[in-house]
Amino acid sequence: MYFRKNSRNPLPSIGLGSIRLRGACYGFLAGCFLVFGAGKALENADYKKQARTVGVQAESLARELGRQAVAWMEPANSEKLQEALASIPIGSSALVVDFQGKVLARHGTFAEVKNLRRLSVTQSGHILGSARRHRLVEARYRMEGRLAPLGEIWVREPLQKPAWFGALVKTAVLSGLLLGFLAWGWLSFSMRGTRALQRSLARAGKEEFFLRAPLLGCGEMKALAQSINQAMSSLSDSATRVEHVYVETALALSRTVEAKDRYTSGHSQRVARHAVELGEALGLGTERLETLRLGGLLHDIGKVAVPDAVLTKPGALTDEEYEAMKRHPMAGDRILSAIPGLRDIADIARSHHEKWDGTGYPMGVAGDSIPLEGRIVCIADAYDALTTKRSYKSAMEVELALQILEKDAGTHFDPQLVALFVAGKRSGRGYKGVSSQADVDQRAA
């Protein structure tokens, strides 16, 4: 890939940790509510079971007291009525209510409250309720007079709490913690592909569509990853086609420059071959070699801005014409940098006439400040210019051209790169380019 990476606009975090935390909290609350609710339901069922037995006892006691209390319902006999209630067993409570609902007498801890809370009726017809944080069963006996009812006697018996009820809150909390931990683990397992999806989308935001998300997690996550991978493949194909259009457009523009002068036909292709050969000797990677190849092909694209009279002049250039020619590196930089993704190649076009000692143009930078690819193309460009025929000179033999490169090493060229380039050419294994007058005439024809 020769498109420059864009590090801006990274995607925000998806927040998997926050999702797991919320899931764990919801799991904890759900576990607490479920276990506590189930415990309360079991407790209520236990109370109803007790009420069937205790309610019969309370009904029997209410009937016995009611038969005695009939004779003492008059206000004058209230003391005897109270004495009758005091005879009930310890733990039981009783109230005597007249037909208007007024309490005439009461006895026992749970008789202080007239009306119970959380009322319900058992299958046997007794009343199940609460008072003073206790569950009670209440049996009522109706006392009849000659002409109208005299009132009722209510007997209340406390019910025993289940033995396990004291540990219900602790059990609910422990169950909530367990369910919260399981929710955390399940969400972590189900969404374990989220980070990979985030990385894939972040790379897509940088116009890098090669990263694929693994098919991990739950079914929905796998389906999402597969959809994103398909979208990335489509975007990658589209981006590749767009890149090729950009590059082919630039190459076509570069070829129009060479078409103006038959002597420079094929120059850019030869420079690219020499440059890639030197890059391979340096051990550059595939991506940088591709950048170097395109840089060699497009290094003179800025010459489209140079007047034809200067570009194809058969003789030496005047100072004014030379200044016009020296503008082509910056022109190439402007042309290529305007094309998305060709910033690295634009750097080569701008720097291929810079010199190692800083006397080159257009920026006058020196040494390692010149991009490596620009230094490589500079050597390849000079070598091809020396060994090919131009409108103003004849082609030079390879050995003489190599000697000139060695002589200018350390001033015009990077000395280490020149040594590597010359060694490769003298070994006889490198690309020779055009090195004889016959070859030049043949290619020109």
N, C-alpha and C positions, 0 to 999 in steps of 0.2 A: 504494500500500500504506500502510495506516495502522497496521499492527502494529509495535510497537517492536522494533528489532533487538536480538538477544541475542548479545553478543560472548563469552560464556563457552563453555567446552568446545570449543575448536578441535580439529580432528582432528590426530593426530600425523602427522609427515612419513612418506611412504611409503618414503623412502630410495632414490630412483632412483640417486643417486650411488654408494651402497654396492653396489647391484646391478650397476651397470656396472663398478665396481672389482673385485668378486668375479669377474664374467664375464671381465674382462681378465686377472686372475691365473690363472683356470682355463684360459683360452685360451693364455696363455704357457706354463704347465706342460704342457698337452696338445701344443702345438707342439714343445717341447723333447723330450718323450718320444717323440713320433711320429717326428721326424727322427732323433733319436739311435738309436731302435730300428730304424728303416729302415736307417740307416748300419751298425749292427752286423750286421744280416741280410745286407746287401750284402758286408760285410767277410768274414763267414763263408762266403758263396758264393764269394768270390774265393779264400779259403784252400783251399777244396775243389777249386777249379779248378787251383790250383798243385799241390795234393797229388797230383793224377793224374799230373803230369809228374815232380815231384821224388820221388814215392814209387817210381817205377820205378827211378830212379837209386839210391835208398837200398836197394831190394830187391836190385839187382845187386851193390852193395857188400857187403851183408850175406851174400849167397851166397858171394862170393869170400873174405871173411874167415872164414866158417864152414868152408869146406873146409880152410883153413890151420889153424884153431884146433882141429880135431878131434884132431889129434895132440898138442896141448899142454894138454889138459884136466886132466891130473894136476897136483896141487899142486906137484910138483917142477919143473914146466915153466912156472910162473907168470910168470917173467921173460920167456920167449920169447912167451908169450901177450900180455904187455903191450907187447912190442916190435912184435908184429903189429898191435895196435890203433893204435900210434903212427904207423903208415904210412898211415893214412887221410887223405884230403884235409883241408886247413884249413877249418874251419867245420863239419865233420861231427863227430858224436859217436857213440861205440859203447860197449856194455856186454856183458860175457859173464856169463851167469847159468847156474848148474848146474841139474840137474833138480829140486832142492829149492827153487829160487828164490833161492839165495845168489849175490851178485855176486862173481865171481872176479877180474874186471879191468874197468877203465873208462878211457875217454880222451875228452877233449873238454869243452867248456864245459857242455853240456847233459846230460852223463853223471853229474853230481854228484847229481842227483835221480833216484831209481830209478823212481818212479811219476809219470806225468804227470797233470795236472788237465784237467778239461773234455774228457774223452775222447769220441770218436766214431769210427765206422768208415766209411771211404770206400767208394765203389762197387768199387774195385779190391782191397779187403780190407786196406788199410793203416790204421794208427791215426793219428788226428788229435788232438793234445792241446796242452797249454800247460806251459811251464816258464820261470821267470825272465822273465815278461811277454813271452814270445815264443811264437808258434804254431809247432809242429813236426809233421813227419810221421815216423812210426816204422815201419820195416819189420823183421820178425823172420824169422830163419832157424833152423830146428830142426836140431841136430846129433845124429845117430843113432849109437849104439854097436852092438856085435854083438848084445847081448841087451836093451838098454834105451837110452832116449834119454840123451845126455850133458848136454844143456842147450840154451840158445838164445843167439844173438847178436842184439842189438838195435842197429840203426843209426838215428840220428836226424838229420834234416836240417831246418834252420830255413827258414821261409817268409817271404817279403818282405811287409811291410805295404803295403797299397794307398797310392798317392801322395796320394790325397785324404783319407786317414784322419786326418791331423794337423789338418785344418780341420773335423773333424766336430763338435767341441764348439762352436766359434764359429758354425758353420752352424746347429746346433740352437738356440743362444741367439737368433740373429738370426731364425730361423723362429718361435721362441716369441714374440718381440717383435712380429713381423708379425701372427701369429695373435691375440695379445692385443689389438693395435690394431684388428684387424678385428672381434673380439668386442665391444670397446667401441663401435665405430661401429654394429654391427648392433643391439646392445641399445639404444643411443641412438635409432636409427631405429625399432625395433620398439616401443619403450615411450615414444615421444615424446608420447603422449596422456595419460601418467600424471599430469602436473601439472594438466592440465585436469580430470581425474577427481577429483583431490584437492580442487581448488577447488570443484567442484560439490558434493562430499560435505560440505566445510566449510560451504558456504552452507546446505546442508540441515540441518546441525546448528544453524544459527541460524534455522531455520524460514523459510528463503528458498529456494523450490523453482523459481525461474525460470531459473537458470543451467543451460545445457545443455553437455555435453561434446562437443567435435568428434570425428568418427570418424577418428582418426589411428592410426598404428602398425600392428602386425601384425593378422592376422585375429582373433586372440583378444582383442586390445585393442579393436578396433572392435566386436566382439560385446559386450564388457563395457560399453563406452561406450553402445551402443544400449540395452542392458538398463537401465543406470542412468538414461538419459534417459527411457525409458518409465516407470520407477519415479518419477522426478521429476514427470513429467506427471500421474501418478495422485495423487501426494502433493499436488501443487499444486491439483488439482481438489478433493481432499478438504479441504485447508486453506481453500480459498475457500468451500466449503459450510459449514465450521465457522464461519468468520468471519461469513458471512451470518447464520447462526443466532444467533451472539452479538449481532450488531448489531440484528437484528430483535427479539430478546428485549429488548434495552435500549430500542429505539424503542417497543415495545409497552408497556413499563413507563412510558416518558415520556408516552405518549398517555393512560395512565390518570390521570396528573396533570391534564392539560388537560381530560379528560372530567368532572372534578369541578366545573369552573367554565366555563360557556358563554362568558364574556367572554374567556377566554384560549385559546379554541379556535383552532388554527392559529398560535399565537404562535411556537412553536418553528420551524415551517416558514418563517415570515416572517423570523425572526432568522437562520436559516441562509442564506436568499436574500440578505439585506442583508450578512451577513458574507462570503459568497463573492464578492459584487460588489466589496466593498472589497479583499478578497484579490487579486482579478484586477487591480484598479487598482494594487496594489503589485507586481504581477508575480510572485506566488508560483507555484511549480510545481504540477503536477497532483496530486502526492501530498499536498502541504500544503493545497491547496484541498479535497481530499477529507476530510482531517482537520478542516479548518475547518467544512466542511458538517456533518459528524457532531457536531462540538463544538456547533454552533448547535442542532442537533436535540435534543441530549441535555444542554444546559447546565442545565436545571431539573429533571433527573431526581431530584435529592436532595429535591425537595418531596414525594416519596412518604412521607418520614419526618416531614413537618409535619402536625399534626392538622388535620382537615377544617374544624374550627371556626375555626381561624386562617387557613387557606388561602382559604376562601370568605367571610370576614367582609366585609360590605358597607361598613363604616365604617373609620375609622382604627384602627390597632393600638395596644394598650397597650404599655408598655415590656416587659413580660414576654412578650407575644405577639410583639413585634418581635425579641426575643432568640431565641425559638423559630424564627422565620422565618430569622434570620441563620445558623442551623445548616445550612441546606440545601446550601450549597456544599461543606462538608466531607462531608456525607452523600452527595452526588453523587460526590465523589472516592472515597469508600470503595466505593460500588457499582460504579463503572466500573473502578477499579484492580483489583478482584477478578476482572474478566473478562480472560482472557489477551489481550494485544495492544492493550488500550484505554488504556494509560498516558498517552499524549499527549492523548487526549480527556478523561481524568480531570483532567488539569492545567487544561484549559479550564473544566470544570465548577467546579473549586475557585477559579479566579482571576477569574471574570467579574464579581465584585462588588468587586474591588480597585480602588483609586483611584490616579491618577497621583501625587498628593501623599502617599500612604501612609496616608490616613485611612480606607481601605476595610476590608473584612473578607473572609475570616476570618483571614488571616495578617498584614495590615497592611503588606505590602511596597509599594514605590514604584518609579516610573520603569521603566527597562528590566529591573528584577528581575521584573516581571510578564511572563509569557509573551506573545509577540506575538499569538498566536491568542486568548489571554484578553482582551487589550486591544481586539482587533477585535470580539469577541463582546460585550464590555461596551458599546461604542458602538451596535452593532446592537440589543442588548436594550433599551437606554435609548430609542432612537429608536422602536422598535415600541411600547414602553410609553406613550410620549408621544402617538403618533398613533392609538392604538386606545382604545376605550371599555373601562373597567374597572368593577367593582362600586362603586368609591369615587370615580370621576371620569368626565368626558366625554372624547371623542376631541379631540385638538388638531390644528389645521391644520399642514401640513407646514412652512411657512416659520417659524412660531412655534417649532416643535420644533427646527428647524435653528438658530435664534437661541439657544435654550437650550443646545444642544450647544456652540456657539461660545463662549457665556458661561462654560461650565464647562470649556472646554479649558485645560489646564495645571493644573487642580486635580483635577477628577474624571476627565478623559479625556486621552489622549495627544494633544497639540496638533497634531502633524503628521498623525496619522490622522484627526482631526476635520476638519482643513482639506481633506483628500482626499475624505472622505466627503461633506461638505457641498457641495463643488464638483461632485461627481458627481450628487447629488440635484438641485441647482439647474440643472444642464445639461438636465434633462428626459429624459435617456436611461436613467437608472437605474430599478431596480425601485421602484415607488411604495408597495407594500404597501396597507394600509387607511388612508385619510386623510379619510373623511367619515362623518358620522353615518348617512347612508343606507346606505353600504356595511356599516357595523357592524351595523345592524339587519337588513339582508338576510342577512348571514352568520350572525348569531345565530339568525334564524328557520330 
